Amino acid sequence: METDKQPLFSHLSELRSRLLWSVVVMTAASILAYFYVEELYGFLVRPLANAMGPDDSQRLIYTDLTEAFFTYVKVSFFAGCFATFPFIALQIWRFMSPGLFDSEKKTLLPFLIGAPILFFCGGATVYFLVLPLAFKFFLSFQSNADQTVLPIMLEAKVGEYLDLIMVLIFAFGLCFQMPIIMGILARAGVITEHTLSSKRRYAVVIIFALSAFLTPPDIISQICLAVPLVGLYEISILLVKYMNNKNKNKNLSDDPA
């Protein structure tokens, strides 16, 4: 019984150590990011500024005395989390790898490498594709006095704007993990390519519903998320098919008969 407890305590101690290092690195990255918070703010607000055009009257406002400060803190923390995502993935791998066989390590390592890449691709999709199109749509409802007697002008709060941007980037980054999740489930024998193919129509409906929930309420941004996710679903089918065929061939080669 004592020998059974010792490995458990050892694993828990290692897990605590790796979680602690992840928190320390994330905190350090967030503190470092605060020294460049104005540049980070400028980067995040650039899509809206480009959609607004060169009009000097356009601006972001804050109505609470502490809103701007805490917004800067949230931007710094967001940048710290975003930057340390590969480090956290590495800590997860180092915690799991000692308990895996060599064949399992070779199978899971590509997923570990692909997860940060897909996360960054999701964030880039938001920043460079979804936001410019969505902002042009929403800003089209502004009007001058000649059109609506009293002008309708955007007075966006800086905290609400940056909260929206950060939520969308993380949401897209997580949604782009679909091939990783499907590949792991296939490796565990939970799903097959036949299951994914037969449920394609339901998956498309769920994807568009999820896109409508995560994105601003306009059809353009919803399509900009749904179309890549449908493409990733099709890629997941091919990935699962490849992995299942590889497992079948390996089992045949290992069969002594």
CYANA upper distance limits for C-alpha pairs under 8 A (distance plus 0.5 A):
  1 MET  CA      5 LYS  CA      6.94
  2 GLU  CA      6 GLN  CA      6.81
  3 THR  CA      7 PRO  CA      7.52
  4 ASP  CA      8 LEU  CA      7.32
  5 LYS  CA      9 PHE  CA      6.69
  6 GLN  CA     10 SER  CA      6.56
  7 PRO  CA     11 HIS  CA      6.58
  8 LEU  CA     12 LEU  CA      6.69
  9 PHE  CA     13 SER  CA      6.48
 10 SER  CA     14 GLU  CA      6.71
 11 HIS  CA     15 LEU  CA      6.56
 12 LEU  CA     16 ARG  CA      6.57
 13 SER  CA     17 SER  CA      6.67
 14 GLU  CA     18 ARG  CA      6.71
 14 GLU  CA     95 PHE  CA      7.92
 15 LEU  CA     19 LEU  CA      6.58
 15 LEU  CA     95 PHE  CA      7.46
 16 ARG  CA     20 LEU  CA      6.51
 17 SER  CA     21 TRP  CA      6.70
 18 ARG  CA     22 SER  CA      6.62
 18 ARG  CA     91 GLN  CA      6.65
 18 ARG  CA     95 PHE  CA      8.27
 19 LEU  CA     23 VAL  CA      6.73
 20 LEU  CA     24 VAL  CA      6.62
 21 TRP  CA     25 VAL  CA      6.54
 22 SER  CA     26 MET  CA      6.50
 22 SER  CA     84 THR  CA      8.42
 22 SER  CA     87 PHE  CA      7.84
 22 SER  CA     88 ILE  CA      6.44
 22 SER  CA     91 GLN  CA      8.07
 23 VAL  CA     27 THR  CA      6.47
 24 VAL  CA     28 ALA  CA      6.58
 25 VAL  CA     29 ALA  CA      6.52
 25 VAL  CA     84 THR  CA      7.60
 26 MET  CA     30 SER  CA      6.61
 26 MET  CA     80 GLY  CA      5.95
 26 MET  CA     81 CYS  CA      6.46
 26 MET  CA     84 THR  CA      6.39
 27 THR  CA     31 ILE  CA      6.68
 27 THR  CA     77 PHE  CA      8.19
 27 THR  CA     80 GLY  CA      7.47
 28 ALA  CA     32 LEU  CA      6.63
 28 ALA  CA     80 GLY  CA      8.22
 29 ALA  CA     33 ALA  CA      6.50
 29 ALA  CA     79 ALA  CA      8.20
 29 ALA  CA     80 GLY  CA      5.15
 29 ALA  CA     81 CYS  CA      8.32
 29 ALA  CA     83 ALA  CA      7.82
 29 ALA  CA     84 THR  CA      7.84
 30 SER  CA     34 TYR  CA      6.80
 30 SER  CA     76 SER  CA      5.54
 30 SER  CA     77 PHE  CA      5.30
 30 SER  CA     78 PHE  CA      8.02
 30 SER  CA     79 ALA  CA      6.97
 30 SER  CA     80 GLY  CA      4.65
 30 SER  CA     81 CYS  CA      7.92
 31 ILE  CA     35 PHE  CA      7.67
 31 ILE  CA     76 SER  CA      7.49
 31 ILE  CA     77 PHE  CA      8.36
 31 ILE  CA     80 GLY  CA      8.35
 32 LEU  CA     36 TYR  CA      7.86
 33 ALA  CA     37 VAL  CA      6.47
 33 ALA  CA     76 SER  CA      5.62
 33 ALA  CA     77 PHE  CA      8.23
 33 ALA  CA     79 ALA  CA      7.03
 33 ALA  CA     80 GLY  CA      7.09
 34 TYR  CA     72 TYR  CA      7.89
 34 TYR  CA     73 VAL  CA      7.53
 34 TYR  CA     75 VAL  CA      8.50
 34 TYR  CA     76 SER  CA      5.55
 36 TYR  CA     40 LEU  CA      6.82
 37 VAL  CA     41 TYR  CA      6.40
 37 VAL  CA     72 TYR  CA      6.85
 37 VAL  CA     75 VAL  CA      7.50
 37 VAL  CA     76 SER  CA      6.70
 38 GLU  CA     42 GLY  CA      6.60
 39 GLU  CA     43 PHE  CA      6.70
 40 LEU  CA     44 LEU  CA      6.75
 40 LEU  CA     75 VAL  CA      7.86
 40 LEU  CA     76 SER  CA      8.48
 40 LEU  CA     79 ALA  CA      8.49
 41 TYR  CA     45 VAL  CA      6.57
 41 TYR  CA     72 TYR  CA      8.14
 41 TYR  CA     75 VAL  CA      7.66
 42 GLY  CA     46 ARG  CA      6.42
 44 LEU  CA    162 LEU  CA      7.87
 44 LEU  CA    165 ILE  CA      7.85
 45 VAL  CA     49 ALA  CA      6.78
 45 VAL  CA    162 LEU  CA      8.24
 46 ARG  CA     50 ASN  CA      6.54
 47 PRO  CA     51 ALA  CA      6.75
 47 PRO  CA    127 TYR  CA      7.72
 47 PRO  CA    128 PHE  CA      8.37
 47 PRO  CA    131 LEU  CA      6.91
 47 PRO  CA    132 PRO  CA      6.16
 47 PRO  CA    135 PHE  CA      8.30
 48 LEU  CA     52 MET  CA      6.58
 48 LEU  CA    131 LEU  CA      8.24
 48 LEU  CA    132 PRO  CA      7.65
 48 LEU  CA    135 PHE  CA      6.87
 49 ALA  CA     53 GLY  CA      6.74
 49 ALA  CA     54 PRO  CA      8.42
 50 ASN  CA     54 PRO  CA      8.31
 50 ASN  CA    132 PRO  CA      8.34
 51 ALA  CA    132 PRO  CA      6.95
 51 ALA  CA    135 PHE  CA      6.64
 51 ALA  CA    136 LYS  CA      6.21
 51 ALA  CA    139 LEU  CA      8.17
 52 MET  CA     58 GLN  CA      7.47
 52 MET  CA    136 LYS  CA      8.48
 52 MET  CA    139 LEU  CA      7.85
 58 GLN  CA    154 LEU  CA      8.34
 58 GLN  CA    155 GLU  CA      8.46
 59 ARG  CA    155 GLU  CA      7.52
 59 ARG  CA    156 ALA  CA      8.05
 60 LEU  CA    155 GLU  CA      6.87
 60 LEU  CA    156 ALA  CA      5.75
 60 LEU  CA    157 LYS  CA      6.06
 60 LEU  CA    158 VAL  CA      5.81
 61 ILE  CA    155 GLU  CA      7.18
 61 ILE  CA    156 ALA  CA      6.66
 61 ILE  CA    157 LYS  CA      5.28
 61 ILE  CA    158 VAL  CA      6.16
 62 TYR  CA     67 GLU  CA      6.71
 62 TYR  CA     68 ALA  CA      7.01
 62 TYR  CA    157 LYS  CA      5.76
 62 TYR  CA    158 VAL  CA      6.41
 62 TYR  CA    159 GLY  CA      7.67
 63 THR  CA     67 GLU  CA      7.74
 63 THR  CA    157 LYS  CA      8.05
 64 ASP  CA     68 ALA  CA      8.40
 66 THR  CA     70 PHE  CA      6.75
 67 GLU  CA     71 THR  CA      6.41
 67 GLU  CA    159 GLY  CA      6.99
 68 ALA  CA     72 TYR  CA      6.79
 68 ALA  CA    158 VAL  CA      7.72
 68 ALA  CA    159 GLY  CA      7.49
 69 PHE  CA     73 VAL  CA      6.91
 70 PHE  CA     74 LYS  CA      6.63
 71 THR  CA     75 VAL  CA      6.67
 71 THR  CA    158 VAL  CA      8.02
 71 THR  CA    159 GLY  CA      6.03
 71 THR  CA    162 LEU  CA      8.04
 72 TYR  CA     76 SER  CA      6.71
 73 VAL  CA     77 PHE  CA      6.71
 74 LYS  CA     78 PHE  CA      6.44
 75 VAL  CA     79 ALA  CA      6.63
 75 VAL  CA    162 LEU  CA      8.17
 76 SER  CA     80 GLY  CA      6.64
 77 PHE  CA     81 CYS  CA      6.67
 78 PHE  CA     82 PHE  CA      6.61
 78 PHE  CA    166 MET  CA      7.63
 79 ALA  CA     83 ALA  CA      6.50
 80 GLY  CA     84 THR  CA      6.61
 81 CYS  CA     85 PHE  CA      6.66
 84 THR  CA     88 ILE  CA      6.74
 85 PHE  CA     89 ALA  CA      6.75
 85 PHE  CA    116 PRO  CA      7.24
 86 PRO  CA     90 LEU  CA      6.68
 86 PRO  CA    116 PRO  CA      6.29
 87 PHE  CA     91 GLN  CA      6.81
 88 ILE  CA     92 ILE  CA      6.82
 89 ALA  CA     93 TRP  CA      6.78
 89 ALA  CA    112 LEU  CA      7.20
 89 ALA  CA    116 PRO  CA      8.28
 90 LEU  CA     94 ARG  CA      6.68
 90 LEU  CA    112 LEU  CA      8.24
 91 GLN  CA     95 PHE  CA      6.67
 92 ILE  CA     96 MET  CA      6.73
 93 TRP  CA     97 SER  CA      6.22
 93 TRP  CA    112 LEU  CA      7.80
 94 ARG  CA     98 PRO  CA      7.77
 96 MET  CA    100 LEU  CA      7.40
 97 SER  CA    105 LYS  CA      7.05
100 LEU  CA    104 GLU  CA      6.30
100 LEU  CA    105 LYS  CA      6.62
101 PHE  CA    105 LYS  CA      6.74
102 ASP  CA    106 LYS  CA      6.79
103 SER  CA    107 THR  CA      6.81
104 GLU  CA    108 LEU  CA      6.64
105 LYS  CA    109 LEU  CA      6.30
106 LYS  CA    110 PRO  CA      7.86
107 THR  CA    111 PHE  CA      8.14
108 LEU  CA    112 LEU  CA      6.86
108 LEU  CA    184 ILE  CA      8.27
109 LEU  CA    113 ILE  CA      6.81
110 PRO  CA    114 GLY  CA      6.45
111 PHE  CA    115 ALA  CA      6.53
111 PHE  CA    180 ILE  CA      6.24
111 PHE  CA    183 GLY  CA      8.32
112 LEU  CA    116 PRO  CA      8.07
113 ILE  CA    117 ILE  CA      7.53
114 GLY  CA    118 LEU  CA      6.53
114 GLY  CA    180 ILE  CA      7.90
115 ALA  CA    119 PHE  CA      6.61
115 ALA  CA    177 GLN  CA      6.79
115 ALA  CA    180 ILE  CA      7.13
116 PRO  CA    120 PHE  CA      6.67
117 ILE  CA    121 CYS  CA      6.69
118 LEU  CA    122 GLY  CA      6.65
118 LEU  CA    173 GLY  CA      7.30
118 LEU  CA    176 PHE  CA      6.15
118 LEU  CA    177 GLN  CA      6.74
119 PHE  CA    123 GLY  CA      6.94
119 PHE  CA    172 PHE  CA      8.04
119 PHE  CA    173 GLY  CA      4.52
119 PHE  CA    174 LEU  CA      6.82
119 PHE  CA    176 PHE  CA      6.63
119 PHE  CA    177 GLN  CA      7.25
120 PHE  CA    124 ALA  CA      6.59
120 PHE  CA    173 GLY  CA      6.86
121 CYS  CA    125 THR  CA      6.61
121 CYS  CA    173 GLY  CA      7.52
121 CYS  CA    176 PHE  CA      8.06
122 GLY  CA    126 VAL  CA      7.03
122 GLY  CA    169 ILE  CA      7.43
122 GLY  CA    172 PHE  CA      5.26
122 GLY  CA    173 GLY  CA      4.74
122 GLY  CA    174 LEU  CA      8.06
122 GLY  CA    175 CYS  CA      7.96
122 GLY  CA    176 PHE  CA      6.16
123 GLY  CA    127 TYR  CA      6.80
123 GLY  CA    168 LEU  CA      8.42
123 GLY  CA    169 ILE  CA      5.15
123 GLY  CA    170 PHE  CA      7.42
123 GLY  CA    172 PHE  CA      6.55
123 GLY  CA    173 GLY  CA      5.96
124 ALA  CA    128 PHE  CA      6.33
124 ALA  CA    129 LEU  CA      8.26
124 ALA  CA    169 ILE  CA      8.45
125 THR  CA    129 LEU  CA      5.86
125 THR  CA    130 VAL  CA      6.97
125 THR  CA    172 PHE  CA      8.23
126 VAL  CA    130 VAL  CA      5.25
126 VAL  CA    131 LEU  CA      6.37
126 VAL  CA    168 LEU  CA      7.40
126 VAL  CA    169 ILE  CA      6.58
126 VAL  CA    172 PHE  CA      7.44
127 TYR  CA    131 LEU  CA      6.18
127 TYR  CA    132 PRO  CA      8.06
127 TYR  CA    169 ILE  CA      8.12
128 PHE  CA    132 PRO  CA      7.28
129 LEU  CA    133 LEU  CA      7.10
129 LEU  CA    224 CYS  CA      7.83
130 VAL  CA    134 ALA  CA      6.52
130 VAL  CA    220 ILE  CA      8.20
130 VAL  CA    221 SER  CA      5.74
130 VAL  CA    224 CYS  CA      6.46
130 VAL  CA    225 LEU  CA      8.13
131 LEU  CA    135 PHE  CA      6.36
131 LEU  CA    221 SER  CA      8.00
132 PRO  CA    136 LYS  CA      6.74
133 LEU  CA    137 PHE  CA      6.92
133 LEU  CA    220 ILE  CA      7.31
133 LEU  CA    221 SER  CA      7.41
134 ALA  CA    138 PHE  CA      6.85
134 ALA  CA    216 PRO  CA      7.87
134 ALA  CA    218 ASP  CA      7.55
134 ALA  CA    220 ILE  CA      7.12
134 ALA  CA    221 SER  CA      6.25
135 PHE  CA    139 LEU  CA      6.40
136 LYS  CA    140 SER  CA      6.62
137 PHE  CA    141 PHE  CA      8.12
137 PHE  CA    218 ASP  CA      8.23
139 LEU  CA    154 LEU  CA      7.99
141 PHE  CA    152 ILE  CA      8.10
142 GLN  CA    151 PRO  CA      7.94
142 GLN  CA    152 ILE  CA      5.51
142 GLN  CA    153 MET  CA      5.73
142 GLN  CA    154 LEU  CA      7.43
143 SER  CA    147 GLN  CA      6.62
143 SER  CA    148 THR  CA      7.14
143 SER  CA    151 PRO  CA      5.82
143 SER  CA    152 ILE  CA      5.52
143 SER  CA    153 MET  CA      7.23
144 ASN  CA    148 THR  CA      7.02
144 ASN  CA    149 VAL  CA      7.97
144 ASN  CA    150 LEU  CA      7.42
144 ASN  CA    151 PRO  CA      4.75
144 ASN  CA    152 ILE  CA      6.97
144 ASN  CA    153 MET  CA      8.47
145 ALA  CA    149 VAL  CA      4.86
145 ALA  CA    150 LEU  CA      5.30
145 ALA  CA    151 PRO  CA      5.08
146 ASP  CA    150 LEU  CA      8.50
146 ASP  CA    151 PRO  CA      8.42
147 GLN  CA    151 PRO  CA      8.09
148 THR  CA    152 ILE  CA      8.16
156 ALA  CA    160 GLU  CA      8.01
156 ALA  CA    161 TYR  CA      7.27
157 LYS  CA    161 TYR  CA      6.64
158 VAL  CA    162 LEU  CA      6.67
159 GLY  CA    163 ASP  CA      6.56
160 GLU  CA    164 LEU  CA      6.70
161 TYR  CA    165 ILE  CA      6.90
162 LEU  CA    166 MET  CA      6.58
163 ASP  CA    167 VAL  CA      6.56
164 LEU  CA    168 LEU  CA      6.63
165 ILE  CA    169 ILE  CA      6.71
166 MET  CA    170 PHE  CA      6.75
167 VAL  CA    171 ALA  CA      6.44
168 LEU  CA    172 PHE  CA      6.48
168 LEU  CA    214 LEU  CA      7.56
168 LEU  CA    215 THR  CA      7.51
169 ILE  CA    173 GLY  CA      6.52
170 PHE  CA    174 LEU  CA      6.61
171 ALA  CA    175 CYS  CA      6.61
171 ALA  CA    214 LEU  CA      7.56
172 PHE  CA    176 PHE  CA      6.61
172 PHE  CA    225 LEU  CA      8.03
173 GLY  CA    177 GLN  CA      7.43
174 LEU  CA    178 MET  CA      8.40
175 CYS  CA    229 LEU  CA      7.91
176 PHE  CA    229 LEU  CA      7.48
176 PHE  CA    232 LEU  CA      7.93
177 GLN  CA    181 ILE  CA      6.84
178 MET  CA    182 MET  CA      6.59
178 MET  CA    229 LEU  CA      8.41
178 MET  CA    232 LEU  CA      7.28
178 MET  CA    233 TYR  CA      7.56
178 MET  CA    236 SER  CA      7.81
179 PRO  CA    183 GLY  CA      6.39
179 PRO  CA    232 LEU  CA      6.91
179 PRO  CA    233 TYR  CA      7.51
179 PRO  CA    235 ILE  CA      7.48
179 PRO  CA    236 SER  CA      5.30
179 PRO  CA    239 LEU  CA      8.07
180 ILE  CA    184 ILE  CA      6.78
181 ILE  CA    185 LEU  CA      6.72
182 MET  CA    186 ALA  CA      6.57
182 MET  CA    191 ILE  CA      8.31
182 MET  CA    236 SER  CA      6.68
182 MET  CA    240 VAL  CA      7.57
183 GLY  CA    187 ARG  CA      6.62
183 GLY  CA    236 SER  CA      7.51
183 GLY  CA    239 LEU  CA      7.15
183 GLY  CA    240 VAL  CA      6.33
183 GLY  CA    243 MET  CA      8.25
184 ILE  CA    188 ALA  CA      6.74
185 LEU  CA    189 GLY  CA      6.78
185 LEU  CA    190 VAL  CA      5.76
185 LEU  CA    191 ILE  CA      6.53
186 ALA  CA    190 VAL  CA      6.20
186 ALA  CA    191 ILE  CA      5.58
186 ALA  CA    192 THR  CA      6.61
186 ALA  CA    240 VAL  CA      6.29
186 ALA  CA    243 MET  CA      7.76
186 ALA  CA    244 ASN  CA      7.76
187 ARG  CA    243 MET  CA      7.60
187 ARG  CA    244 ASN  CA      8.24
191 ILE  CA    195 THR  CA      6.73
191 ILE  CA    196 LEU  CA      7.93
192 THR  CA    196 LEU  CA      7.08
192 THR  CA    240 VAL  CA      6.85
192 THR  CA    241 LYS  CA      7.53
192 THR  CA    244 ASN  CA      7.76
193 GLU  CA    197 SER  CA      6.52
193 GLU  CA    237 ILE  CA      5.82
193 GLU  CA    238 LEU  CA      7.87
193 GLU  CA    240 VAL  CA      6.11
193 GLU  CA    241 LYS  CA      5.72
194 HIS  CA    198 SER  CA      6.48
195 THR  CA    199 LYS  CA      6.69
196 LEU  CA    200 ARG  CA      6.54
196 LEU  CA    237 ILE  CA      6.78
197 SER  CA    237 ILE  CA      7.52
199 LYS  CA    203 ALA  CA      6.66
200 ARG  CA    204 VAL  CA      6.68
201 ARG  CA    205 VAL  CA      6.99
202 TYR  CA    206 ILE  CA      6.73
203 ALA  CA    207 ILE  CA      6.50
204 VAL  CA    208 PHE  CA      6.75
204 VAL  CA    230 VAL  CA      7.06
205 VAL  CA    209 ALA  CA      6.67
206 ILE  CA    210 LEU  CA      6.48
207 ILE  CA    211 SER  CA      6.52
207 ILE  CA    226 ALA  CA      6.45
207 ILE  CA    229 LEU  CA      7.40
207 ILE  CA    230 VAL  CA      7.66
208 PHE  CA    212 ALA  CA      6.63
208 PHE  CA    222 GLN  CA      7.71
208 PHE  CA    223 ILE  CA      8.22
208 PHE  CA    226 ALA  CA      5.97
209 ALA  CA    213 PHE  CA      6.83
210 LEU  CA    214 LEU  CA      6.67
211 SER  CA    215 THR  CA      6.38
211 SER  CA    222 GLN  CA      5.66
211 SER  CA    223 ILE  CA      8.04
211 SER  CA    225 LEU  CA      6.40
211 SER  CA    226 ALA  CA      6.19
212 ALA  CA    216 PRO  CA      7.96
212 ALA  CA    217 PRO  CA      7.29
212 ALA  CA    222 GLN  CA      5.94
215 THR  CA    221 SER  CA      6.67
215 THR  CA    222 GLN  CA      6.38
215 THR  CA    225 LEU  CA      8.32
216 PRO  CA    221 SER  CA      7.18
216 PRO  CA    222 GLN  CA      7.99
217 PRO  CA    221 SER  CA      8.34
217 PRO  CA    222 GLN  CA      8.14
218 ASP  CA    222 GLN  CA      7.03
219 ILE  CA    223 ILE  CA      6.63
220 ILE  CA    224 CYS  CA      6.70
221 SER  CA    225 LEU  CA      6.93
222 GLN  CA    226 ALA  CA      6.52
223 ILE  CA    227 VAL  CA      6.23
224 CYS  CA    228 PRO  CA      7.44
225 LEU  CA    229 LEU  CA      6.86
226 ALA  CA    230 VAL  CA      6.60
227 VAL  CA    231 GLY  CA      6.77
228 PRO  CA    232 LEU  CA      6.59
229 LEU  CA    233 TYR  CA      6.58
230 VAL  CA    234 GLU  CA      6.89
231 GLY  CA    235 ILE  CA      6.76
232 LEU  CA    236 SER  CA      6.49
233 TYR  CA    237 ILE  CA      6.90
234 GLU  CA    238 LEU  CA      7.07
235 ILE  CA    239 LEU  CA      6.60
236 SER  CA    240 VAL  CA      6.50
237 ILE  CA    241 LYS  CA      6.59
238 LEU  CA    242 TYR  CA      6.61
239 LEU  CA    243 MET  CA      6.71
240 VAL  CA    244 ASN  CA      6.57
241 LYS  CA    245 ASN  CA      6.60
242 TYR  CA    246 LYS  CA      6.59
243 MET  CA    247 ASN  CA      6.67
244 ASN  CA    248 LYS  CA      6.66
245 ASN  CA    249 ASN  CA      6.66
246 LYS  CA    250 LYS  CA      6.65
247 ASN  CA    251 ASN  CA      6.62
248 LYS  CA    252 LEU  CA      6.71
249 ASN  CA    253 SER  CA      6.68
250 LYS  CA    254 ASP  CA      6.63
251 ASN  CA    255 ASP  CA      6.61
